[in-house]
Amino acid sequence: MLEVLLVDDDEEFTNVACQIIEFLGHQVSIAANLKEATEWLQQQKFDHVFLDFMLPDGSGLHLIDYISKNDLTPFVTMITGHPAVKGMLAGLCGPKIDYIVKPLQREDLENALNRKPKSARKVSATSPKRYFGCLVGESEQMQELYTMIERVAKTSANVMLMGESGVGKEVVARAIHHATNSEEPIVATNCGALSKELIGSELFGHEKGAFTGAVARKQGVFEQAGNGTLFLDEVTEMPLDMQPNLLRVLESKRVVPVGGTREIAVNCRVVSATNRSVEELAEGNVLREDIYFRLAVFPIDIPALRERRSDIPLLAQAFLEELNNENASAFVFQPEQLEKLKQHDWPGNVRELRHAIHRAVIMSDPTQTTIELPKTFLSPFSSVSKKTNSLTAGQTIDDVERELIQITLAKVDGNKTLAAEMLGISTKTLYNRLHAYGEVFDS
């Protein structure tokens, strides 16, 4: 029989969890906040602590810090009902710390109580270096990125991360947070995944009874982040009519929960992210100008994977190492396989590369050590060219012709002879059209 401490402020959840833990034959004590949990730990020795990540008087990480400083020895299983926190908890887990995500099943609690401590992740001598604990790459572009992270981490400036989908914007946000050496949490939310009706509650919180279903007070992500970091992913997908509320928080450092009247001071750094280009931000009417200048005090453009091909083998090795540890396998790459990976464009960037390697691990013979790469890396997204320019109703023929010439010239790096050949016209005709459009060109 184990002595178990359950630390959670959700009364309905604790009632159900207690019944399950007692049914499994263990003794359980309950704490609704950090203060009560600390008092329990001072009075009694526990074998296992189930710990909610977000508590009324602070983060569950503070209790882990207390356990560590006082040389206590329970296993800790962290609990979160927020999927955005899952990735962060996975990175925090050590030999005596695990995590589970609500809603829980009986098997989740049973497995946690029966689980032996995890062995530390194996790191071989050839493992790629991880900058700030999470970034891999030695290319010139990544070295510049590391320098920017180091410099902005010394300030409290808000950061906007820009780059194509899949380049790893959330990983860079965590690197910035890690570089600050803050003990406060990083809290992440996806603005594009929230409905217009719920985004105010998610960002700023709500009071009990503020709307139908608001059965208890809820902290918004600004308040949850405390003095740490708030990561707003896909910030440009936030409805325009909600952006003035965000601007007010950024300017005043205060939030008013939905249905509330009292202002709450907040002091987190905001790291936002978008996969839209600067031109799209300027022309697309997706982000207010005043919001942009508040969020992008320090903008960082994250390079696409095809722009730093020398990092592809390092990333592939890092992903394979993680998957080997997860699956107790021992796959290795052959030099020609790494070269094959390096030659692909990876339109889905780092996310697509990891997906391809994960797929290869699944398809490879577990009794062998050499991994089998798929014959092709083409996906539904890479097999269809992505059009950055398209025709719209109302364009004149001259507009379309001019756009076609500009696209062709850009494709051949301004070589007018080659562009004319591709367009099926003479070089003289091309020069005449450029004169007519008033384009500046080299003679």
matplotlib code that plots the C-alpha trace (Angstrom):
import matplotlib.pyplot as plt

x = [0.0, 1.3, 0.8, -0.5, -0.9, -3.4, -2.9, -5.7, -8.3, -10.9, -13.3, -15.2, -11.9, -10.4, -13.5, -13.3, -9.5, -9.7, -12.2, -10.0, -6.8, -8.5, -10.0, -6.5, -5.6, -3.7, -4.1, -4.8, -4.6, -5.9, -4.6, -6.4, -3.4, 0.3, 0.0, -2.0, 0.3, 3.4, 1.8, 1.0, 4.6, 5.9, 3.7, 3.9, 6.1, 4.4, 5.4, 3.6, 2.3, -0.3, 0.2, -2.0, 0.1, -2.0, -3.1, -4.9, -1.7, 0.9, 2.4, 2.9, 6.5, 6.9, 6.0, 8.5, 11.1, 10.1, 10.4, 13.8, 15.2, 14.0, 15.4, 12.0, 11.7, 8.2, 7.5, 5.6, 3.0, 2.0, -1.6, -2.9, -6.2, -4.6, -3.3, -1.0, 1.0, 1.6, 4.6, 6.3, 5.7, 7.2, 10.4, 10.4, 10.1, 13.0, 13.6, 11.1, 8.7, 6.0, 2.9, -0.7, -3.4, -7.0, -9.6, -8.1, -9.0, -8.5, -5.7, -3.8, -3.7, -2.9, -0.1, 1.3, 1.3, 2.8, 5.4, 9.1, 11.2, 12.2, 15.8, 17.4, 17.6, 20.7, 23.0, 25.8, 29.0, 27.8, 24.5, 23.9, 24.4, 21.1, 21.3, 19.1, 18.1, 16.0, 17.4, 19.6, 21.7, 25.2, 24.5, 25.3, 21.5, 21.1, 24.2, 22.6, 19.4, 21.2, 22.8, 19.4, 17.9, 20.8, 20.4, 16.7, 16.6, 18.5, 15.6, 11.8, 11.0, 8.1, 9.2, 7.4, 8.5, 8.0, 8.5, 6.9, 4.7, 6.7, 10.0, 9.7, 8.4, 7.2, 10.5, 12.2, 9.8, 10.8, 14.5, 13.9, 12.2, 15.0, 17.6, 16.0, 16.7, 13.3, 11.7, 8.3, 6.4, 6.0, 2.3, 1.2, -2.1, -3.1, -5.1, -6.2, -7.8, -10.0, -13.6, -14.5, -16.8, -14.0, -10.9, -11.6, -11.9, -8.8, -6.6, -8.0, -9.9, -13.4, -15.3, -17.8, -21.2, -19.8, -21.6, -23.5, -21.1, -18.8, -19.2, -15.9, -13.4, -10.8, -7.3, -6.5, -3.2, -1.7, -2.3, -1.2, 2.2, 3.0, 6.4, 7.3, 6.6, 3.3, 3.5, 0.6, 0.8, -1.0, -1.6, -2.6, -5.7, -7.1, -10.4, -9.8, -12.5, -10.7, -7.3, -8.1, -8.5, -5.1, -3.6, -4.9, -3.3, 0.0, 0.0, -1.2, 0.1, -3.3, -6.2, -9.9, -11.4, -14.7, -17.5, -15.2, -14.5, -11.2, -7.9, -5.2, -1.6, 0.4, 4.1, 4.9, 6.9, 4.8, 6.3, 3.9, 4.2, 2.8, 3.5, 2.4, 5.0, 5.6, 3.9, 0.8, 0.7, 0.8, -1.7, -3.9, -5.7, -5.1, -3.2, -3.6, -0.5, -0.4, -0.7, 2.2, 4.5, 3.7, 4.2, 7.2, 9.5, 12.0, 11.0, 12.8, 12.6, 13.2, 14.8, 13.1, 14.8, 15.8, 17.8, 20.0, 20.5, 23.6, 21.5, 19.3, 21.6, 21.9, 18.2, 17.7, 20.2, 18.5, 15.0, 16.2, 17.9, 14.6, 12.6, 15.2, 14.9, 11.1, 10.9, 14.0, 15.4, 18.9, 18.5, 21.3, 21.6, 23.9, 25.8, 24.0, 20.7, 21.6, 22.6, 19.3, 17.5, 19.7, 18.7, 15.0, 13.4, 11.1, 8.3, 6.8, 10.2, 11.3, 7.9, 7.8, 11.4, 10.5, 7.3, 9.3, 11.8, 9.1, 7.4, 10.7, 11.2, 7.8, 8.3, 11.8, 12.6, 13.1, 15.6, 17.9, 19.9, 19.8, 16.7, 14.8, 13.9, 10.7, 11.3, 9.8, 9.2, 6.4, 3.3, -0.1, 1.4, 4.7, 3.4, 1.2, 3.0, 1.9, 0.9, 1.9, 0.3, -3.2, -5.7, -8.5, -11.6, -11.2, -7.5, -6.8, -4.9, -2.0, -1.9, -1.9, 0.8, 3.0, 2.6, 3.5, 6.7, 7.7, 7.2, 9.2, 12.1, 12.2, 12.4, 15.5, 17.2, 16.5, 18.0, 15.9, 17.1, 16.1, 12.8, 11.9, 12.5, 10.3, 7.6, 7.8, 8.5, 11.6, 14.0, 13.1, 9.4, 10.2, 12.2, 9.4, 6.9, 9.2, 9.6, 5.8, 5.4, 8.1, 10.3, 13.9, 16.3, 19.9, 20.6]
y = [0.0, 3.4, 6.8, 9.1, 12.9, 14.3, 18.1, 19.5, 22.3, 20.5, 19.1, 16.8, 15.4, 14.8, 12.9, 10.6, 10.2, 9.4, 6.6, 5.1, 5.3, 3.8, 1.1, 0.2, -0.3, 2.9, 5.5, 9.0, 12.5, 15.7, 19.2, 21.9, 24.3, 24.6, 25.8, 22.7, 20.4, 21.8, 21.3, 17.7, 17.1, 18.6, 16.2, 12.9, 10.9, 10.1, 7.6, 9.3, 12.8, 13.6, 17.3, 19.6, 21.9, 25.0, 25.7, 28.7, 30.0, 29.1, 26.5, 22.8, 23.4, 25.3, 22.2, 20.1, 22.7, 22.4, 18.6, 18.8, 21.4, 19.4, 16.1, 14.4, 11.2, 10.7, 10.0, 12.9, 12.7, 16.1, 16.5, 19.1, 19.6, 22.0, 20.2, 23.2, 22.5, 18.8, 19.5, 21.5, 18.9, 16.2, 18.3, 18.6, 15.0, 13.4, 9.9, 10.6, 12.9, 11.9, 13.5, 12.6, 14.7, 15.0, 13.5, 10.6, 6.9, 4.4, 2.9, 6.2, 6.4, 2.6, 2.8, 5.9, 4.2, 1.0, 2.7, 2.4, 5.5, 6.2, 5.8, 8.9, 9.5, 8.1, 10.7, 9.4, 11.1, 11.8, 13.3, 16.7, 19.7, 21.1, 24.9, 26.2, 22.6, 22.2, 23.7, 21.7, 23.2, 24.5, 26.5, 30.2, 31.0, 29.1, 30.7, 34.1, 32.9, 31.8, 35.2, 36.9, 34.6, 35.3, 39.1, 39.4, 37.0, 39.6, 42.0, 41.9, 42.8, 41.1, 38.9, 38.0, 34.8, 34.7, 31.9, 29.1, 26.5, 23.8, 25.7, 25.3, 28.6, 27.1, 25.5, 28.8, 30.4, 27.8, 28.5, 32.2, 31.3, 28.8, 31.5, 33.9, 31.4, 32.1, 29.8, 30.9, 28.8, 29.3, 29.1, 28.5, 29.0, 28.9, 31.9, 30.3, 27.3, 29.4, 30.4, 34.1, 33.5, 31.9, 33.8, 36.5, 33.9, 32.0, 35.1, 37.2, 34.7, 34.9, 35.3, 32.7, 33.2, 35.5, 33.4, 30.1, 27.3, 29.5, 27.5, 28.7, 31.5, 30.8, 32.3, 33.6, 32.7, 36.2, 35.5, 31.9, 33.0, 35.1, 36.6, 34.0, 33.8, 33.7, 32.1, 33.3, 31.0, 32.0, 35.5, 36.8, 34.5, 36.5, 38.2, 41.9, 43.0, 41.3, 42.9, 46.2, 44.2, 42.6, 46.0, 47.4, 44.5, 45.0, 48.7, 48.7, 45.3, 44.7, 42.4, 42.5, 39.0, 38.5, 39.4, 41.1, 44.7, 44.3, 44.8, 42.2, 43.1, 40.9, 40.9, 38.2, 38.5, 37.8, 35.7, 35.6, 33.6, 33.8, 32.0, 35.1, 37.2, 40.8, 41.7, 39.7, 41.4, 44.8, 44.0, 41.3, 43.3, 40.5, 42.4, 46.0, 48.1, 49.2, 45.6, 44.7, 47.3, 46.1, 42.4, 42.8, 44.9, 42.3, 40.3, 37.1, 35.5, 31.7, 30.2, 27.5, 24.1, 24.2, 27.4, 25.5, 22.1, 21.5, 21.1, 18.4, 15.5, 16.8, 17.1, 13.7, 12.2, 14.0, 12.8, 9.2, 9.3, 10.3, 7.7, 5.0, 5.9, 5.9, 2.5, 0.7, 0.4, 0.9, 2.3, 4.2, 6.1, 5.3, 8.3, 8.0, 8.1, 11.4, 12.8, 11.8, 13.6, 16.6, 16.8, 17.0, 20.5, 19.7, 22.2, 21.2, 22.1, 20.5, 19.1, 17.2, 15.9, 14.5, 12.9, 11.2, 9.8, 8.6, 6.9, 5.2, 3.9, 2.4, 0.7, -0.6, -4.1, -3.9, -6.8, -4.8, -1.6, 0.1, 2.3, 2.0, 5.3, 5.6, 5.6, 9.1, 11.9, 13.5, 14.5, 16.0, 19.4, 19.0, 17.4, 20.4, 23.7, 26.4, 29.5, 32.7, 34.7, 34.1, 35.8, 37.7, 39.2, 42.8, 42.5, 44.0, 42.1, 44.5, 43.7, 40.0, 40.3, 42.4, 40.0, 37.1, 38.8, 39.7, 36.1, 34.8, 37.3, 36.4, 32.7, 33.2, 35.7, 38.6, 37.0, 38.7, 36.5, 33.3, 35.0, 35.9, 32.3, 31.0, 33.4, 32.6, 36.1, 37.9, 39.7, 43.0, 42.5, 41.8, 45.0, 46.9, 45.6, 46.6, 50.1, 50.3, 49.3, 51.8, 49.0, 49.7, 47.2, 46.7, 47.4]
z = [0.0, -1.0, 0.8, -1.9, -1.9, -4.4, -5.0, -7.1, -6.7, -8.8, -6.2, -8.7, -10.1, -6.6, -5.5, -8.5, -8.3, -4.6, -5.1, -7.8, -5.7, -2.7, -4.9, -6.0, -2.3, -1.5, 1.2, -0.2, 1.3, -0.4, -0.8, -2.8, -3.1, -2.6, 1.1, 2.1, 0.1, 1.8, 5.2, 4.4, 3.2, 6.5, 8.6, 6.7, 4.2, 0.9, -1.7, -4.6, -5.3, -8.0, -8.6, -10.7, -12.9, -12.2, -8.6, -7.1, -5.3, -7.9, -10.2, -9.3, -10.2, -7.0, -5.0, -7.0, -6.1, -2.5, -2.6, -4.2, -1.8, 1.2, -0.1, -0.1, -2.2, -3.5, -7.2, -8.7, -11.4, -12.8, -14.0, -16.5, -18.1, -20.7, -23.8, -24.5, -21.4, -22.3, -24.4, -21.7, -19.1, -21.3, -21.3, -17.5, -16.7, -14.9, -13.4, -10.6, -12.4, -14.9, -16.3, -17.3, -19.0, -18.0, -18.6, -16.7, -16.8, -14.0, -16.0, -16.1, -12.3, -11.9, -14.4, -12.7, -9.3, -10.6, -12.8, -12.0, -12.3, -15.9, -16.9, -18.0, -21.7, -23.2, -24.8, -26.9, -27.6, -31.2, -30.1, -31.8, -29.4, -28.2, -27.7, -24.9, -24.3, -27.4, -30.6, -33.0, -35.8, -36.5, -39.7, -40.0, -39.9, -36.6, -35.1, -35.8, -34.3, -31.1, -30.8, -31.1, -28.5, -26.1, -26.5, -26.2, -23.2, -21.2, -21.7, -21.1, -24.8, -26.5, -29.4, -32.6, -34.4, -38.1, -40.5, -42.5, -40.9, -39.3, -38.8, -35.0, -33.7, -30.4, -29.8, -30.4, -27.9, -25.3, -26.1, -25.3, -22.1, -21.1, -21.9, -19.3, -16.6, -15.2, -12.6, -13.8, -16.4, -20.1, -21.0, -24.6, -26.4, -30.0, -31.0, -34.2, -32.4, -30.1, -31.0, -31.0, -28.0, -25.9, -26.8, -24.2, -21.5, -22.6, -22.7, -19.8, -17.7, -16.4, -13.1, -11.8, -13.5, -16.2, -18.8, -19.1, -18.1, -16.0, -12.8, -11.3, -11.7, -14.3, -14.7, -18.2, -19.8, -19.1, -15.4, -15.6, -17.0, -14.0, -14.4, -17.0, -20.8, -22.7, -26.1, -28.4, -31.5, -34.7, -33.2, -36.7, -36.6, -33.7, -34.6, -35.4, -33.0, -30.1, -30.8, -29.0, -25.8, -26.3, -27.1, -23.8, -21.9, -23.7, -22.9, -19.3, -18.1, -16.6, -17.4, -16.5, -16.5, -18.5, -16.2, -13.7, -12.7, -10.9, -12.8, -12.3, -12.8, -15.2, -16.0, -18.5, -21.7, -24.7, -27.5, -30.5, -33.7, -37.2, -40.5, -42.5, -44.2, -43.5, -46.8, -45.8, -42.4, -44.2, -46.8, -45.4, -42.6, -40.1, -37.5, -36.3, -36.8, -33.1, -32.0, -34.3, -32.9, -29.3, -30.1, -32.5, -30.4, -31.4, -34.5, -35.3, -38.7, -38.4, -41.5, -43.5, -43.4, -47.1, -46.3, -43.8, -45.4, -43.5, -40.3, -41.8, -40.9, -37.3, -36.9, -38.4, -35.9, -33.0, -34.0, -34.5, -31.1, -29.5, -31.3, -30.4, -26.7, -26.9, -28.7, -27.3, -30.8, -32.1, -35.6, -37.3, -40.5, -43.4, -44.9, -48.2, -46.3, -44.6, -48.0, -49.4, -46.6, -47.2, -50.9, -50.2, -50.0, -47.0, -47.7, -44.3, -42.7, -39.4, -38.7, -42.0, -41.4, -38.0, -39.5, -42.2, -39.8, -37.4, -40.3, -41.3, -37.8, -37.8, -41.1, -40.4, -39.2, -35.4, -35.5, -37.7, -36.9, -40.3, -40.8, -44.1, -45.5, -47.7, -51.5, -51.7, -49.3, -51.3, -49.3, -50.5, -49.6, -51.4, -54.5, -55.3, -55.9, -53.5, -55.5, -53.9, -56.6, -58.1, -60.4, -58.9, -60.4, -61.6, -62.6, -66.0, -68.7, -68.3, -64.5, -65.2, -67.9, -65.6, -62.7, -65.0, -66.2, -62.6, -61.4, -64.4, -63.8, -60.1, -61.1, -63.3, -61.0, -63.4, -66.5, -69.2, -72.1, -70.2, -69.0, -72.6, -73.7, -70.9, -71.8, -75.5, -76.6, -78.0, -75.7, -77.5, -76.7, -73.1, -72.9, -74.5, -72.0, -69.1, -70.6, -70.8, -67.1, -66.1, -64.6, -63.8, -65.3, -66.3, -69.9]

ax = plt.figure().add_subplot(projection="3d")
ax.plot(x, y, z, "-o")
ax.set_aspect("equal")
plt.show()
